[in-house]
């Protein structure tokens, strides 16, 4: 039996092989490449997951047995499996399609197969937009729409089906769990989830940040039947990590994001990680203008956009019915220059506070400047949080923890039902190791450093120059600052020396000082003499 690393390498090899297919067809780096890869991989996953669940129901249910079943028996099996797998007709299985690859116009057959699966599973896997439109699992014409060269379509479709049939996802892979599939997901989308993708570029949340947030938010609790939410979910790293920490059978995920690409990636992330029951709670749309989740949430984890030009719809926010309660600190003004520097995170932060249940907890990634802002909306929000005893702590992270942005970031942790007056502030800015990530440099935390941050926070430990416990009154006296360094005690080093040693050091200092004075006097005299020898001479 293969070990976890071998299984991981096996699946990553499939990803690489598929990318190789698209590169050979001249599609590498094309806009539709990520669709071809992710939807082909997802087809493979749900196909093999169906076969896995069928064998788990009855070990005799291999492909050959399934093909020999009567239509009624096959339909009965699908009903018995319920939501444990997708609904897949026998003619839509990968092995069936593999056996038909020599037919003319195979790419059309491939597209029709994915279209068939999407229609059959619309009730389970469709995603909703803010405008109440359903987004299907697979594109209706995946090959046709993304492989422009008609002569390449059959070649690409056959190459895909061959690669998908070569690799078998067995019970060891499906039993591998979150850490396995989160790694595979990151590997698959690493080239498609970077900044540079336009005004709504997806900034991928590092797995280390997600783990720290999940471990601190959940702590030692064992919550059940809770709502987990991210109003700017991206491809779902924070949500998946938090839901996995709580337990996928004890958490229901809710999300919204304006990016269509991110929403589709998030759906795939949910399917891979056993959270298909939450897919109907994914919404694509503008969270600020069209908030589709009015339910109050138990846990919120978010890495919202920091800087974004939203001047086109800024004034609409002030006309929303819930404006006064949802955005109590106001809406950032539109600057005359550099509109892309608008602090949109201030809107998301207020939205998160508004969305918390009476016992809700939240963790939000913010620019570090938020922790000390003396005026403006950021200051109003921070003072509101401190005044209402909602802040449990803040962690200042190392620079370049996000390779795609140079903004220094921190994390603030909130608890709507906080029952103590203390706040823990951590300065983790000196942790981590600098590594190259393409053209960028990023800081990577070790497992030990992640644990140090989490354990220090949960155990409320004070460590010199790393963490400090303060109370609400202390924070209010310092303009509600949440920056750890402003509360560290100034340390004065004392050393025990004898009277003779003290006198000896004083004598040496006197000697050095006298020498410096004498040298200065000599220099003054030399400069004076040189100035006295200078005279004016008229050469005309």
C-alpha angles and dihedrals in degrees: 000000000000121000125235093267092051092049090048091050090048093056093041088053089058089053091050092047092053091048087050090055092053094044091052089053091052093253099115109127092006118139093249097047094093089052092052091048100043096042093046090049092047091051088053093048098050092042093054092039089057091050090047092051091045091054091045089054090049122358089215092066100102122147094271092051092049091052091053095050120108116251090251093051092048092049089048091053090052089053092048091053091052114171093347089094144008121271108256127174116222091246089056097056116113094241091053091050090046089057091054099047094111092063118111116265091016092167089064089052090049092051091046090053094054090043089053092052092047092053094045091052101038092115092055107034108028119115124215128227125215086256091057095253118144117234111205128225095246132025111254092232104024098159097035094050097044103035102063096179103082092203090061099050099085090041092053094043092050092046090051095050091047092052092046092051095048095063121062121205104207136179092281091061095045090048093048095094138205101324090055098049095039087057092048091047093051090048092050098050100034092109095044104046104061133113118268091072095117132272092326097050114170113238105203113225110231113244090235091059091047092051093049091050094047095046094048096043095050095032112161094337124114102208122188133199094005133158115237116195143183117180092195099034103164108183091338108255093141094044095047093048093047094045090048091051091051094040124264090241091054100046135065115202124221125184147161132190133165094223118092091200093051092047092053091048090049090053090053090048090054092050093049092049102047097258100115089127088071099052093099088061093062112102129186111210149077106310095197097051100028109030105184096179109069092158115111111248132225097205128020124184119175145165098191124188111276103200124026138144104242094153091121092068102019095108092051090066091066091055096055115118092235095041099116095050098035099044102033094157095050138243123294113257120243109254118225089233133029097022088177087071093068110135098237091163087075089066093047092048091054090045090053092051089049092049097053120107119232089268096032127135129205142186120195131184108225136173107267091239087071090070093064107023106142098198142017133042095321090057092048092051093048093048090049091053093048093044091052093046094239101130115096095171152315132230123203108212130210119270116267093022081139108053092201098058133041092208113122108237139200136183125232122199123208134191119187089198099045111159101192138060098226127103125195117216120192129192105203093158093114096053127097139044126268115239135169117254106186106296092343134076121227137180118239123201121215121229089253092054092049089051091048091056094045097044093045090052097045095042092042093228123174113220122180111262091354112066140009135184115223133174128231094257092055090050093049090052089058097052089269092293114175097191111122095211092064090063101044113117117247107244122213115199115225125190129190114234133165124252090251091053090048093051091047092053092047090050090051091049091050091051092050092047093049090050091050090051093049092047089050093051091050090050092049091052092048092050091047092052092049092050090050092056093057113101137173116252122189109211096183 
